[in-house]
């Protein structure tokens, strides 16, 4: 059985009715606990659990209760591990930022290369058009010359026939 999913009209989603969401950078979310907690609280308050999600949570919770938990009771160790994880995430974020800059630089180089190829293509098309036009003109002149030669040959032939 399919569940009914409400579809909100565009008219209901005006700027005045839209809730204000917190806007923070990913780096702020990773490094600043207060911002992270504020963002989590905001999205938790906006979240409405479905029946399927509640069932999945109940099943997973019962499994966790039956099994051995790996949670460390020492909060200092957890904080230390969290700081290490945050450091690793910050390093990864810096690495991704560098890769993004390299990607942008590569894209600029590709755009320049494409523009150079377009310029070369335009120059070649211009030169070839000029050469083709010249060849057509030469061919026309050659045709006229050949026609003139044939006419002269016909007149010489006619004179030779008259004389013989």
C-alpha positions as CSV (number, residue, x, y, z in Angstrom):
1,X,0.0,0.0,0.0
2,X,1.4,3.4,-1.0
3,X,1.5,6.2,1.5
4,X,0.1,9.5,0.5
5,X,2.9,12.1,0.1
6,X,1.6,15.7,0.3
7,X,2.6,17.9,-2.6
8,X,3.1,21.5,-1.6
9,X,2.1,24.1,-4.1
10,X,4.6,26.8,-5.1
11,X,2.2,29.5,-3.8
12,X,2.5,28.1,-0.3
13,X,6.3,28.4,-0.5
14,X,6.8,32.1,-0.5
15,X,9.8,33.7,1.0
16,X,7.9,34.9,4.0
17,X,6.6,31.4,4.8
18,X,9.9,29.7,4.2
19,X,11.8,28.8,7.5
20,X,15.2,30.4,7.9
21,X,17.8,27.7,7.8
22,X,21.2,28.2,9.3
23,X,24.0,28.8,6.7
24,X,27.4,27.8,7.8
25,X,30.4,26.6,5.9
26,X,31.4,22.9,6.0
27,X,34.6,23.9,7.8
28,X,32.6,25.7,10.5
29,X,30.4,22.7,10.9
30,X,33.4,20.4,11.4
31,X,35.4,22.6,13.7
32,X,32.9,24.5,15.8
33,X,30.9,22.4,18.2
34,X,28.4,25.2,18.9
35,X,27.6,25.7,15.2
36,X,27.4,22.0,14.7
37,X,25.0,21.6,17.7
38,X,22.9,24.6,16.5
39,X,22.6,23.1,13.0
40,X,21.7,19.6,14.3
41,X,19.1,21.1,16.6
42,X,17.6,23.1,13.8
43,X,17.3,20.1,11.5
44,X,16.1,17.8,14.3
45,X,13.3,20.2,15.0
46,X,12.3,20.3,11.4
47,X,12.4,16.5,11.0
48,X,9.3,14.3,11.1
49,X,9.9,10.6,11.4
50,X,7.9,8.2,9.2
51,X,6.5,4.9,10.5
52,X,9.1,3.0,8.5
53,X,12.0,4.9,10.0
54,X,10.6,4.4,13.5
55,X,10.4,0.7,12.9
56,X,14.0,0.6,11.6
57,X,15.2,2.5,14.6
58,X,13.3,0.1,17.0
59,X,14.9,-2.9,15.3
60,X,18.4,-1.4,15.3
61,X,18.0,-0.4,18.9
62,X,17.0,-3.9,20.0
63,X,20.0,-5.3,18.1
64,X,22.3,-2.9,19.8
65,X,20.9,-3.7,23.3
66,X,21.5,-7.4,22.7
67,X,25.0,-7.0,21.3
68,X,28.2,-5.6,22.8
69,X,28.6,-1.9,22.5
70,X,31.9,-0.4,21.7
71,X,31.2,2.9,23.4
72,X,34.1,4.1,25.5
73,X,33.0,5.4,28.9
74,X,36.0,7.7,29.1
75,X,34.8,11.1,27.6
76,X,38.4,12.4,27.3
77,X,39.3,9.6,25.0
78,X,36.2,10.2,22.9
79,X,37.0,13.9,22.7
80,X,40.6,13.1,21.7
81,X,39.3,10.7,19.0
82,X,36.9,13.3,17.9
83,X,39.6,15.9,17.6
84,X,41.7,13.4,15.5
85,X,38.8,12.8,13.3
86,X,38.2,16.5,12.9
87,X,41.9,17.1,12.0
88,X,41.7,14.3,9.4
89,X,38.5,15.8,8.0
90,X,40.0,19.3,7.9
91,X,43.0,17.8,6.0
92,X,40.7,16.1,3.6
93,X,38.8,19.3,3.1
94,X,42.0,21.2,2.4
95,X,43.0,18.5,-0.1
96,X,39.7,18.7,-1.8
97,X,40.0,22.4,-2.0
98,X,43.4,22.1,-3.6
99,X,42.0,19.6,-6.1
100,X,39.2,21.9,-6.9
101,X,41.6,24.8,-7.6
102,X,43.7,22.4,-9.8
103,X,40.5,21.4,-11.6
104,X,39.6,25.0,-12.2
105,X,43.1,25.7,-13.5
106,X,42.9,22.7,-15.8
107,X,39.5,23.9,-17.0
108,X,40.8,27.3,-17.8
109,X,43.7,25.8,-19.7
110,X,41.3,23.6,-21.7
111,X,39.2,26.6,-22.5
112,X,42.3,28.5,-23.8
113,X,43.3,25.4,-25.9
114,X,39.8,25.2,-27.3
115,X,39.9,28.9,-28.2
116,X,43.3,28.4,-29.9
117,X,41.9,25.5,-31.9
118,X,38.9,27.6,-32.9
119,X,41.2,30.4,-34.0
120,X,43.4,28.0,-36.0
121,X,40.2,26.5,-37.6
122,X,38.9,29.9,-38.6
123,X,42.3,30.9,-40.1
124,X,42.5,27.7,-42.1
125,X,38.9,28.1,-43.3
126,X,39.7,31.6,-44.4
127,X,42.9,30.6,-46.2
128,X,41.3,27.6,-47.9
129,X,38.3,29.7,-49.0
130,X,40.7,32.2,-50.6
131,X,42.7,29.4,-52.3
132,X,39.6,27.7,-53.5
133,X,38.2,30.9,-55.0
134,X,41.6,31.5,-56.7
135,X,41.5,28.0,-58.2
136,X,38.0,28.5,-59.4
137,X,39.0,31.8,-61.1
138,X,42.1,30.1,-62.7
139,X,39.9,27.3,-63.9
140,X,37.5,29.8,-65.5
141,X,40.4,31.6,-67.2
142,X,41.8,28.3,-68.4
143,X,38.4,27.3,-69.9
144,X,38.2,30.6,-71.7
145,X,41.8,30.2,-73.0
146,X,41.1,26.6,-74.1
147,X,37.9,27.7,-75.9
148,X,39.9,30.5,-77.6
149,X,42.6,28.0,-78.7
150,X,39.9,25.6,-80.1
151,X,38.3,28.4,-82.0
152,X,41.6,29.3,-83.5
153,X,42.3,25.7,-84.4
154,X,38.9,25.4,-86.1
155,X,39.7,28.5,-88.1
156,X,43.1,27.2,-89.1
157,X,41.5,23.9,-90.1
158,X,38.9,25.7,-92.2
159,X,41.7,27.7,-94.0
160,X,43.7,24.5,-94.6
161,X,40.6,22.8,-96.1
162,X,39.9,25.8,-98.3
163,X,43.5,25.8,-99.6
164,X,43.6,22.2,-100.3
